[in-house]
């Protein structure tokens, strides 16, 4: 079972994710969107969307530092394990609570706003269930990491080495199998989320408008009052270029 869960399933998830994105881009480019519903309701959207997205960015950054950066690197710069876990607990809790609060607001808005709820597909409902589960399990692992650290077993000794080993095609199954149950559940739900990702509205995350950061400025110039063109009468004859030249 450990081989199937931690040695095979991650690569199945990756194949479905990449293949689904390619399929969606080739055959459903017009559906590659969040299907904005701001026209129907904007007050709750202005509150919930920034909270969710900024919280999610912090969660992604936390996962990067926790999974990608080895323990030896943080120890090399003088950061003790206790300080690292304190920062991870503080920042992770704030980011997780913010992300969960934002998605709850967005789900409440979608359920209580008639036109928005009517435009909600079954894929959207499944996505919200899995996404909320991933956030809740993530908060659970944040708290569980404190207790697991007191017993000498941390995700930096189990989940992180397994995650990095996937990229060299040599999954450290034993390390992941030794992780606490909370991390197993969070990882499985996370893989489920990435598996359904290409087939939901979450696909828009892969087309973030980053080119806006590098495009040149658009200059708008107001017309001077002295240089304004006099208004023509609606029945005035519109002359050709030659006729206008002869008049001048």
N, C-alpha and C positions, 0 to 999 in steps of 0.2 A: 504493500500500500504506500509506503514512504517513497518508493521508486516512482510509482505512478503519480503521486501528488507533487513531489518536489523535483523529480527528474524528467518527467514526460509532460505533465500538464502545463508548465510554463512555456514550453516551446509550442504546444498546441495553441495556447492563448496568443502567442506572438504571430503564428501563421494566420490565425483567424483575423487578428487585428490588422495586419498588413494587407492580407488578401481582401478583407472587407472594405478597407479604405480605397484600394485600387478599384474594386468593383463599384463602390458608391461613386467614385469620381468619374468613372467611364460611363455609367448608365443612369446616374441620378444627380447630375450637377445642379439642376434646378432645385433639388431638394436638399442640397448641401447648405443648410441654413438653420438658424434657431427658430424660424417662423415667428418673427417678432409679433408680440401682442400688445405693444405699448399703446396702440390706438384705442384699445378697449379699457385699459386701466394703467395709470402711470404713477400714482402716489405710492402704492406699496412696492412697485417695481423699482422706483428711485431709492427706496430704503433697502430692500432685500438684495437686489442685484449687486451693488457695491460691496455690501458686507460679505456676501457669499464669495465673490470673485477675489477680493483682497485677502480674505481668510484662506481661500484655496491656494493662492500664490504662496502664502506663508507656509501652508501645509506641504506644498511641493518642495519648497526650499528646505524645510525640516527633514523631509524624506531624503533629499539629496545628501545633506550633511550626515544623516544618520546611517545611510546605506552605502554610499559611495566612498566617503572619506574614512579610511581605516583608523582604528584606535591609535596606532603608532604615530600617525601624523599629528593628532591633537596633543598627544603626550610630548611629542618633539618640540612643540611650540610652548610648552609649559602649562597646558590646561589639564588639571587633574580630572580623574574620572568623576569625582563627586561634583565638581563645578560644571562639568559637561552635562551630567544628568539633571542638575538643578536648572540649568538654562533650557534643556530640552523639555523638562516638565513645565516650566513657566511659559515659554513661548508656544510649545505644543498645545497646552491647555487653552491659551488665549485664542490661538489660530483655530483649534478644533471647535471650541464653543462658538466663535464667530461664524465659522463655516456652517455649523449646524443651525444656528439661529437664522442665518441668511436663507438657507434652503427651506426652513420651516415657513418663513414669511412668503417665499415664492410659491410653495405648495399651497398654503392657505389662500393666497391670491388666486391661484389657478383653480382651486376648488370653489371659491365663493364668487368669482366673476364668471357669469354665465357664458358669454362668447368665448372666453379663454378656456373654460372647462370643455365646451363643445369641440374645440379644436385640439384637445388632448387625445393623442392616439394611445393604443395599447402599448406600443413601444415606449412611449413617454412614461406611462404608469410604471412599467417594469423598470425603466431606468431610474425613476425617483426612488423606488423601493430599494434597489441595489445600491444607489448612491448614498442614501440615508444610512443603510446598514454599514457601508464602508466607513462613513464618518463616525458612527457610534462605536464600531469596533476599533477604529483608530483612537478614539478617546479612551476606550477601555485599555488598549495597549499602552497608552501614555501613562495611565495610573499604574498599570500592572508592571511597567518597567521599573518603578520605584521599589516595589516589593520583590521583584525578581533580582534586582541589584543587591538587595540585602542578603540574598542567598547565594551570591557569587555568580549567577547566570544572567547575562544581559543580552539584548538583541544584537549588540555589537560583537558578541562572541558567537552568535548563532545565525540570526537572520542576515546580518550584513555580509559575512563571508559567503553564505549561500547565494545571496543576490549577486555579488561580484563574480562568483564562479560561473554563473549562467552565461556570462559574456565570453568566457573562454571555452565554452562547451564542455566543461567539466564540473557539473553541479555537485556541490558538497552536500549530499543528501543527509549525511549523519549530523552535520551542524544544524540544519533546519529541523531535523527530527528531534533534536534536543531542546528546541525552543519551547516556551510555555504555550498552553492552549490558546491564550488570547492572541498571540502572534500567528498561530496557525489559522485561526478563524479570520483574522484581518487580512491575511495574505490570500486566502481562498476567495473571500468576497471581493478583494481588489482585482484578482485575476478574472472573476466573473464580470466585473465592471468593464475591464478592458476588452473582454470578449464581445460584449454587446455594444461597445462604444461606436463602431462604424455604422451601426444600424439605428442610431438614435440621434437626437438633436445635439448631443455632445460632440458630434463630428465637426462642428464649427470651430472647435478649439485648434484644429490643425490648419486653419486658414485665418489665423489672427492677422489683422492688417498691419504687419510690421513695416511694410514699405512706407506707411505714413510718416514714420520717423526719419526717413531719408529722402523723401521727395522734396523738390524745391518749393519755396514759398510761392503762394499765389498772391499777386499784387493787385489790389483793387484801387482804381483812381476815380475820384469824383470829378464830374464835368464842371469846369469853371462857368460861372454865370455869364461872363462876357463872351465865352466861346460857344455858348449853347446855340443849337440850330433853331431858328424860328419855326414855330408850328405852322404847318400848312393847313389850308382850308380843306375840308373833306372833298370839295368838288373842284379843287385846283388841278389844272392839267400837269401831269408829270412828264417833263420833257426828257428827251434823250440826251446823251452826253454831247453830241455835236450841236444840238440846238442850244444847250446851256452855254457852250463855248462861244457860239456866235453872239449870244446876248451879252456876254462879257466883252 
